[in-house]
Amino acid sequence: MAILVSILGSLFVWGFRHLPREGWQVFAVIPAQKTASGAWNGLNLTFYGVFNALAYTFAATVLILLLETAGVPRFAWMSLIVMISLICLPAAKIIARIIENKPNTLTVAGASFAGILFAPIIVLFINRISERFGGGGLPLIPVMAALGIAYCIGEGIGRLACISFGCCYGKPIDRCPSWVQRIFGPFCFVFTGKTKKIAYAHHLDGRKVLPIQAISSVVLTFTGCLSMMFFLEGGVSTALLIAVCVEKLWRWGSEFFRADFRGVGSISAYQWLSLCAIPLVICIALSAPVQGVGNGPLDIRVGLNALWSPQALLFLEGIALAIFLYTGRSRVTGSRLEIFVYSDRI
């Protein structure tokens, strides 16, 4: 846990300092189509995709670590991650399009709600298949707790993607309550670059804004690490309730300090989705039996050893590549390239 906190803390200190700058939006440009003038229209690959891939892969790593530690077989957790991804990734775009009426946007809140809604169904489906072939199944409460922990840590890292792209931004600090200005005034973000969303959507580039993405990163990763400690001590129901309830309540409260468009109304649909998820998870935690985890602390070395295997490493590398290709190709920015030869170097 100390190593995990140190890694995340170092990443956040670096990211909060550098990512609001203009140069940290586009990671690379690929020549895509030649124009009549001889230049090329480029496909922008963004740091938004890089950090989303990092966040999703880190979350998957935490999930595998916890499930292997709890004794879940490899086939079961691989099936779980694939099926959850096939539901949540499209849901992130579909729900955002319904709420915001924009075709090229994503919502983590919508993906999270879809995951909570469908996770018990996926667990039941995988268990039926495992029973038919004589394999081990998925214990519902430990799986839900591991998913909640992984989501908290993954979303905390994923907020770095929002900082690099300039989305999910906070209100100008001078529009915030006085107590917010006193606490967070010295830590404000100032975004630069006309291609960042904060610039072309609300013209707030160059102004001090509340660093709501950074605050979310700290709150969510702290919640995830705290829940992980309870999980590893055997308190999986407590870990589930802490991870989901704190994250959803934070989603509800933090959106009041955001300036980006979140749908119509003073209370957004994302906030309502977050509140609806809390009683659902409480009912699951209170009604479903805790299976698959014995009394007392778990041996995390079991999970760490499982991570250091070719199957797990290749699986995580595949996830990273898939998420980067899915979220890293910019659909709202473009570029023009001119490719030439240095005559004096021939």
C-alpha positions in Angstrom: 0.0 0.0 0.0 2.9 2.4 0.7 4.4 1.7 -2.7 1.0 2.2 -4.4 0.4 5.5 -2.6 3.9 6.7 -3.4 3.5 5.9 -7.1 0.1 7.6 -7.4 1.3 10.6 -5.3 4.3 11.1 -7.6 2.2 10.8 -10.7 -0.3 13.3 -9.4 2.3 15.9 -8.4 3.8 15.7 -11.9 0.5 15.7 -13.7 -1.1 18.6 -11.8 1.9 20.7 -12.5 2.4 20.0 -16.2 -0.8 18.7 -17.9 -2.8 22.0 -17.9 -0.2 23.3 -20.4 -0.9 23.4 -24.1 1.9 21.0 -25.0 0.3 18.1 -23.1 -2.8 17.6 -25.2 -1.5 15.9 -28.4 0.7 12.9 -28.0 1.4 12.3 -31.7 0.1 13.0 -35.2 -0.3 10.5 -38.0 -0.5 11.7 -41.6 -3.9 10.5 -42.7 -4.9 12.3 -46.0 -2.9 14.3 -48.5 -4.4 17.6 -49.6 -4.2 19.4 -53.0 -1.5 21.7 -51.7 0.8 18.8 -50.9 0.3 18.9 -47.1 -1.3 16.3 -45.0 -4.3 16.3 -42.8 -3.3 14.5 -39.6 -5.0 12.2 -37.1 -4.2 13.5 -33.6 -3.4 10.9 -30.9 -4.0 12.5 -27.5 -2.6 12.3 -24.0 -6.3 11.9 -23.1 -6.0 8.4 -24.6 -2.6 7.7 -23.0 -3.9 8.5 -19.5 -7.2 6.7 -20.1 -5.3 3.7 -21.1 -3.1 4.0 -18.1 -6.1 4.4 -15.8 -8.1 1.5 -17.3 -5.0 -0.8 -17.2 -4.1 0.2 -13.6 -7.7 -0.4 -12.6 -7.7 -3.8 -14.3 -4.4 -4.6 -12.5 -5.9 -3.8 -9.1 -9.0 -5.9 -10.0 -6.9 -8.9 -10.9 -4.7 -8.5 -7.8 -7.7 -8.5 -5.5 -9.6 -11.2 -7.2 -6.6 -13.5 -7.4 -5.9 -12.8 -3.7 -9.5 -13.8 -3.0 -9.0 -17.1 -4.9 -11.0 -16.3 -8.0 -9.7 -18.4 -11.0 -8.1 -16.9 -14.0 -10.9 -17.8 -16.5 -13.5 -16.1 -14.3 -11.7 -12.7 -13.9 -10.7 -12.6 -17.5 -14.3 -13.2 -18.6 -15.5 -10.6 -16.0 -13.2 -7.9 -17.3 -14.0 -8.5 -21.0 -17.8 -8.6 -20.4 -17.7 -5.5 -18.2 -15.7 -3.7 -20.8 -18.0 -4.6 -23.6 -20.9 -3.1 -21.7 -19.3 -0.1 -20.0 -17.2 1.3 -22.9 -20.2 1.7 -25.3 -22.4 2.8 -22.4 -19.9 5.7 -21.7 -20.7 7.1 -25.2 -24.3 6.2 -25.5 -25.3 7.7 -22.1 -23.3 10.9 -22.8 -25.0 11.3 -26.2 -28.4 10.9 -24.6 -27.8 13.3 -21.8 -25.6 15.9 -23.5 -26.8 15.4 -27.1 -23.1 15.4 -28.3 -21.8 12.6 -30.5 -18.1 12.8 -29.5 -18.1 12.7 -25.8 -17.8 10.1 -23.0 -19.1 9.9 -19.5 -17.3 7.9 -16.8 -20.4 8.3 -14.5 -22.6 6.6 -17.1 -20.1 3.7 -17.6 -19.9 3.3 -13.8 -23.7 3.1 -13.4 -23.9 0.5 -16.2 -21.2 -1.5 -14.6 -23.0 -1.6 -11.2 -26.3 -2.5 -12.9 -24.9 -5.3 -15.0 -22.2 -6.7 -12.8 -24.4 -9.0 -10.8 -26.0 -10.3 -14.0 -22.5 -10.9 -15.5 -21.4 -12.7 -12.3 -24.5 -15.0 -12.5 -23.8 -15.7 -16.2 -20.1 -16.6 -15.6 -21.0 -18.8 -12.7 -23.5 -20.7 -14.8 -20.9 -21.4 -17.4 -18.3 -22.3 -14.8 -20.7 -24.8 -13.2 -21.3 -26.4 -16.5 -17.6 -27.0 -17.2 -16.7 -27.8 -13.6 -14.7 -24.6 -12.9 -14.7 -22.1 -10.0 -17.1 -19.2 -10.1 -17.3 -15.6 -8.9 -18.3 -14.7 -5.4 -20.6 -11.7 -5.8 -19.7 -9.4 -2.8 -15.9 -9.8 -3.3 -16.2 -9.2 -7.0 -18.4 -6.1 -6.5 -16.0 -4.8 -3.8 -13.0 -5.4 -6.1 -14.8 -3.6 -8.9 -15.6 -0.6 -6.7 -12.0 -0.3 -5.5 -10.6 -0.7 -9.0 -13.0 1.9 -10.3 -12.1 4.5 -7.7 -8.4 4.1 -8.4 -8.9 4.0 -12.1 -11.1 7.1 -12.2 -8.6 8.9 -9.9 -5.9 8.3 -12.5 -8.3 9.0 -15.3 -8.8 12.6 -14.2 -5.3 13.2 -15.5 -6.8 12.6 -18.9 -9.4 15.3 -18.2 -6.6 17.7 -17.2 -4.6 17.1 -20.4 -7.7 17.6 -22.6 -9.1 20.4 -20.6 -12.5 18.9 -19.9 -14.5 18.3 -16.7 -13.1 21.6 -15.5 -14.0 23.6 -12.4 -15.6 27.0 -12.1 -13.5 30.1 -12.1 -12.1 30.5 -8.6 -13.6 34.0 -8.3 -17.1 32.5 -8.8 -16.6 30.0 -6.0 -17.7 30.5 -2.3 -15.2 32.3 -0.2 -14.2 29.2 1.8 -13.4 27.4 -1.4 -11.2 30.4 -2.6 -9.3 30.4 0.7 -8.5 26.7 0.6 -7.9 26.1 -3.1 -6.9 29.5 -4.3 -3.2 28.8 -4.2 -3.7 25.5 -6.1 -5.8 26.7 -9.1 -5.3 25.4 -12.6 -4.6 27.8 -15.5 -5.1 26.0 -18.8 -3.4 27.2 -21.9 -4.1 26.3 -25.6 -7.0 27.1 -27.8 -7.6 23.4 -28.6 -8.4 22.5 -25.1 -12.1 22.0 -24.3 -12.1 24.7 -21.6 -11.0 27.2 -24.3 -13.4 26.5 -27.1 -16.4 25.6 -24.9 -16.3 28.3 -22.3 -13.3 30.5 -23.1 -11.8 30.0 -19.7 -8.3 29.4 -20.9 -5.8 31.7 -19.1 -8.1 32.1 -16.1 -7.7 30.6 -12.6 -10.2 27.7 -12.2 -10.9 25.4 -9.3 -8.7 22.3 -9.8 -11.7 20.0 -9.4 -10.1 17.2 -11.5 -7.1 17.2 -9.1 -9.3 17.2 -6.0 -11.3 14.3 -7.5 -8.1 12.4 -8.2 -7.0 12.7 -4.5 -10.4 11.9 -3.1 -11.0 8.9 -5.3 -7.6 7.3 -5.0 -7.6 7.7 -1.2 -11.0 6.1 -1.1 -9.8 3.2 -3.3 -6.7 2.6 -1.1 -8.8 2.8 2.1 -11.3 0.3 0.7 -8.4 -2.0 -0.4 -7.1 -2.1 3.1 -10.5 -3.3 4.4 -10.7 -5.8 1.5 -7.3 -7.3 2.3 -8.3 -7.6 6.0 -11.3 -9.6 5.0 -14.0 -6.9 5.3 -15.2 -7.1 1.8 -18.7 -5.7 2.5 -17.3 -2.7 4.2 -14.8 -2.2 1.3 -17.7 -2.3 -1.1 -19.8 0.2 0.8 -16.9 2.6 1.3 -15.8 2.5 -2.3 -19.1 2.9 -4.0 -20.9 5.2 -1.5 -18.0 7.7 -1.1 -17.4 7.8 -4.9 -21.1 8.3 -5.7 -21.5 11.0 -3.0 -18.4 12.7 -4.3 -19.8 12.6 -7.8 -23.0 14.2 -6.6 -21.2 17.0 -4.7 -18.3 17.7 -7.0 -20.5 18.5 -10.0 -21.8 21.6 -8.3 -18.2 23.0 -8.6 -17.8 22.2 -12.3 -18.3 24.7 -15.1 -18.4 22.3 -18.1 -21.8 21.3 -19.6 -23.3 18.3 -17.9 -26.8 18.3 -19.4 -29.8 20.5 -18.7 -30.9 21.4 -15.2 -29.2 22.5 -12.0 -28.9 18.9 -10.9 -27.5 16.8 -13.7 -28.6 13.4 -14.9 -25.2 12.1 -13.9 -25.8 13.1 -10.3 -29.1 11.3 -10.2 -27.5 8.2 -11.6 -24.9 8.4 -8.9 -27.6 8.6 -6.2 -29.6 5.8 -7.7 -26.5 3.5 -7.5 -26.1 3.9 -3.7 -29.3 2.1 -2.5 -28.7 -0.6 -5.2 -25.2 -1.4 -3.8 -26.4 -1.2 -0.2 -29.1 -3.8 -1.0 -26.5 -6.1 -2.6 -24.1 -5.7 0.3 -26.8 -6.5 2.9 -28.7 -9.3 1.1 -26.0 -11.3 -0.7 -23.9 -13.7 1.3 -20.2 -13.1 1.5 -18.6 -16.1 -0.2 -15.1 -17.0 -1.4 -13.2 -15.0 1.2 -12.3 -16.7 4.5 -12.1 -15.0 7.9 -9.1 -12.8 8.6 -6.5 -11.1 6.4 -5.8 -12.2 2.8 -2.4 -13.0 1.5 -1.7 -10.3 -1.1 1.4 -12.3 -2.3 -1.0 -14.7 -4.1 -2.3 -11.8 -6.2 1.1 -10.4 -6.8 2.4 -13.7 -8.0 -0.5 -14.1 -10.3 0.1 -10.7 -11.9 3.7 -11.7 -12.7 2.6 -14.2 -15.3 2.7 -14.1 -19.1 -1.1 -14.5 -19.4 -1.8 -11.6 -17.0 0.8 -9.3 -18.5 -0.3 -9.9 -22.1 -3.9 -9.4 -21.1 -3.1 -6.1 -19.5 -1.0 -5.0 -22.5 -3.9 -5.8 -24.8 -6.3 -3.7 -22.6 -3.9 -0.8 -22.7 -3.7 -0.8 -26.5 -7.4 -1.3 -27.0 -8.3 1.6 -24.6 -5.7 3.9 -26.2 -7.1 3.2 -29.7 -10.6 3.7 -28.5 -10.2 6.9 -26.6 -6.9 8.4 -28.0 -8.0 9.2 -31.5 -9.2 12.8 -31.4 -12.5 13.5 -33.2 -12.7 17.2 -32.3 -9.2 18.4 -33.2 -7.3 18.2 -36.4 -3.8 19.0 -37.7 -2.0 19.8 -41.0 1.5 18.4 -41.7 4.1 19.4 -44.2 6.7 16.7 -44.9 9.9 17.7 -46.7 13.6 16.8 -47.2 16.5 18.7 -45.7 18.6 19.3 -48.9 21.8 20.0 -47.0 21.6 16.6 -45.3 21.4 14.5 -48.4 
